[in-house]
Amino acid sequence: MTSADELRGRNRDLDRQLRELVATVPDERLRDAAGAGEWTLAENLAHIAEFPRYFAREITRMVAADADVEVGRTHEHPERNEAIAAAESKDRGQLSAAIDAALDEMANALGLVSDDDLRRVFTNRKYGQEPLTAYLQRYVLGHKAAHVDQLRRTLAAVAR
């Protein structure tokens, strides 16, 4: 990604794909998993509703900072795990609304990012010093693309 506009365009495309996939999730299959040890559709949706909000807050904080800030998280992050654990008590409408709000929050945060911001360097808790472009590729674009693929695979597996 070479510009903030390109970043926002790719993000919009991934959001469109996610919203289209979420709309196809059958209510009666929401608690189904792709296989042993895999997330249910509800857990997938709950995570898709959680992670953009978390990273949107971090992006907003990074862009507003005058200096380096520490960012990133691991799979053990409480907010992530709580959202997944709560998934089973939610219906598709609740999960879908939460996803829409989270994707909008991320789009708003990305609207704050300038081309100059993309080159700024921050300290990632997991990967060390890296430019914002690497952070956005990993935690926003790459993460969303992975969940588009995961959601497609899970939908295909539960349809059998």
Beta strands, then each sheet from edge to edge (+ up, - down):
strand 1: 70-71
strand 2: 121-124
strand 3: 128-131
sheet 1: 1+ 2+ 3-
end
